[in-house]
Amino acid sequence: MAETAIPGVAHHILENDYASEWMGIEVLTLSDGHATIRMTLRQEMLNGFGMAHGGMIFAFADSAFALACNPASPADPDSITVAAGVDINFLKPAYQGQVITAVADRRSSAGRSGLYDIQIFAADPGAQPPGELIAEFRGRSRTIPKK
């Protein structure tokens, strides 16, 4: 499937995702096994050192992971793909006002399991995105029955 730019996209998994809504996540592109999203870091997303809280970066990457794992038009509406495990490496800090972008790509899939890499970048306002690499997230997915 070709990559598609989707202004104001409403992926079905975001319909009741209040965390992603609160974060102000914007979906830029979606395709089979791929998602690119962005958001602006706000004051309430910072830790006591004045930099982006690691949990915010993790949650942001996790949203990109979920979008890459679950197609906008699911082949099997009775199943969902969720995280089986993840690792994240924080490489550089990000700060209030910066725009962060996550690029999620499937690396491998076999049966009900998959492996995804998500790179997170930060750019100053007005700078050319995506900016500097600030974190790398690796997710292991598992497709399970939908309840």
NUDRENLO-599760 format. One record per residue (C-alpha): residue number from 1; residue in three letters; y, x, z. Coordinates in steps of 0.05 Angstrom, whole numbers, plus 32768, in hexadecimal, padded with zeros to 4 digits. Example, Ala and Ser with C-alpha at 12.3 -4.5 7.8 and 13.67 -1.06 7.14 Angstrom:
BEGIN
R  nuba  dodo    yy    xx    zz
R     1   ALA  7FA6  80F6  809C
R     2   SER  7FEB  8111  808F
//
This chain:
BEGIN
R  nuba  dodo    yy    xx    zz
R     1   MET  8000  8000  8000
R     2   ALA  8045  801B  7FEF
R     3   GLU  8078  8029  8025
R     4   THR  80AA  7FF1  802B
R     5   ALA  80F0  7FF1  8048
R     6   ILE  80F8  7FB1  8070
R     7   PRO  813D  7F9F  8088
R     8   GLY  8138  7F78  80CA
R     9   VAL  80ED  7F75  80C3
R    10   ALA  80C8  7F47  80F3
R    11   HIS  8081  7F63  80F7
R    12   HIS  8053  7F2F  8117
R    13   ILE  8043  7F5C  8153
R    14   LEU  808D  7F60  8163
R    15   GLU  8095  7F14  816A
R    16   ASN  8086  7F17  81B5
R    17   ASP  8092  7F61  81C2
R    18   TYR  80CB  7F5C  81F4
R    19   ALA  80C9  7FA6  8204
R    20   SER  80D5  7FBA  81BC
R    21   GLU  810B  7F85  81B7
R    22   TRP  812E  7F9F  81F6
R    23   MET  812B  7FE6  81DA
R    24   GLY  814E  7FCF  819B
R    25   ILE  8119  7FE9  816C
R    26   GLU  8126  7FE1  8122
R    27   VAL  80EC  7FE5  80F1
R    28   LEU  80FF  800F  80B4
R    29   THR  80BE  8015  808D
R    30   LEU  8078  7FFA  8091
R    31   SER  803A  8007  8068
R    32   ASP  7FEF  800C  8074
R    33   GLY  7FE8  803F  80AD
R    34   HIS  8032  8050  80AF
R    35   ALA  8071  8039  80D3
R    36   THR  80B7  8055  80DB
R    37   ILE  80E4  8038  8112
R    38   ARG  8126  804B  8133
R    39   MET  8151  8039  816E
R    40   THR  8190  8052  8191
R    41   LEU  8189  8070  81D6
R    42   ARG  81B1  8048  8209
R    43   GLN  81C8  805B  8250
R    44   GLU  8191  8032  8271
R    45   MET  815D  805B  824A
R    46   LEU  8172  809D  826C
R    47   ASN  8153  80C1  82A7
R    48   GLY  8178  80E2  82E1
R    49   PHE  8185  8120  82B6
R    50   GLY  81AC  80F8  8283
R    51   MET  8177  80FE  824D
R    52   ALA  8148  80CB  822F
R    53   HIS  8113  80B6  8262
R    54   GLY  80CE  80CE  824B
R    55   GLY  80B4  8087  8254
R    56   MET  80E7  806E  8222
R    57   ILE  80D2  80A2  81EE
R    58   PHE  8089  8090  81FC
R    59   ALA  8095  8045  81F6
R    60   PHE  80BB  804F  81B6
R    61   ALA  8083  8079  8197
R    62   ASP  8050  8047  81B0
R    63   SER  8074  800F  818A
R    64   ALA  8071  8039  814A
R    65   PHE  8027  8046  8157
R    66   ALA  8019  7FFB  815F
R    67   LEU  803E  7FEA  811E
R    68   ALA  8017  8020  80F7
R    69   CYS  7FD5  8008  8114
R    70   ASN  7FDE  7FBE  8106
R    71   PRO  7FEE  7FA8  80BE
R    72   ALA  8025  7F75  80B4
R    73   SER  7FF1  7F49  8092
R    74   PRO  7FB1  7F54  80B9
R    75   ALA  7F70  7F51  8092
R    76   ASP  7F4D  7F36  80D0
R    77   PRO  7F7A  7F08  80F9
R    78   ASP  7F45  7F06  8130
R    79   SER  7F4E  7F50  8141
R    80   ILE  7F85  7F7F  8159
R    81   THR  7F8C  7FCA  815C
R    82   VAL  7FA1  7FE8  819E
R    83   ALA  7FA8  802C  81BE
R    84   ALA  7F68  804C  81D8
R    85   GLY  7F8E  8089  81F0
R    86   VAL  7FCC  80B1  81E2
R    87   ASP  7FEC  80F5  81EE
R    88   ILE  8035  8106  81E9
R    89   ASN  8059  8149  81E7
R    90   PHE  80A3  814A  81F7
R    91   LEU  80C4  8182  81D0
R    92   LYS  810F  8178  81D9
R    93   PRO  813C  8147  81FF
R    94   ALA  8162  810E  81E0
R    95   TYR  81A3  80F0  81FA
R    96   GLN  81CA  80B0  81FE
R    97   GLY  81E6  8099  81BB
R    98   GLN  81B3  80C0  8192
R    99   VAL  818B  809A  815F
R   100   ILE  8141  80A7  8166
R   101   THR  810F  809C  812E
R   102   ALA  80C4  8098  8133
R   103   VAL  8097  80A5  80F7
R   104   ALA  804F  808E  8102
R   105   ASP  8016  80A0  80D2
R   106   ARG  7FCC  8093  80D4
R   107   ARG  7FA5  80D5  80CF
R   108   SER  7F5F  80B9  80D0
R   109   SER  7F37  807A  80D9
R   110   ALA  7EED  806C  80E1
R   111   GLY  7ED0  8029  80F2
R   112   ARG  7EFA  800B  812A
R   113   SER  7F1B  804D  813E
R   114   GLY  7F58  8071  8123
R   115   LEU  7F84  80AD  812F
R   116   TYR  7FD0  80AA  8127
R   117   ASP  8008  80DE  812C
R   118   ILE  804E  80C8  813E
R   119   GLN  8089  80F7  813A
R   120   ILE  80C9  80E5  815E
R   121   PHE  810C  8100  8147
R   122   ALA  8153  80FC  8165
R   123   ALA  8194  80FE  813E
R   124   ASP  81DC  80FB  8157
R   125   PRO  8204  80BE  8140
R   126   GLY  821B  80C9  80F9
R   127   ALA  81EB  8102  80ED
R   128   GLN  81B8  8100  80B5
R   129   PRO  8177  80E2  80CF
R   130   PRO  8143  80EF  80E5
R   131   GLY  815F  812A  810C
R   132   GLU  813A  815B  8139
R   133   LEU  80F1  8152  814D
R   134   ILE  80F1  8140  8198
R   135   ALA  80AA  8129  81A4
R   136   GLU  8065  8122  8186
R   137   PHE  8036  80E9  8199
R   138   ARG  7FED  80E5  8185
R   139   GLY  7FCB  80A2  818C
R   140   ARG  7F82  808E  8189
R   141   SER  7F78  8045  8175
R   142   ARG  7F41  8013  817C
R   143   THR  7F3A  7FD0  8159
R   144   ILE  7F23  7F99  8188
R   145   PRO  7F1A  7F4E  8186
R   146   LYS  7F5A  7F26  8190
R   147   LYS  7F5A  7EF9  81CD
//
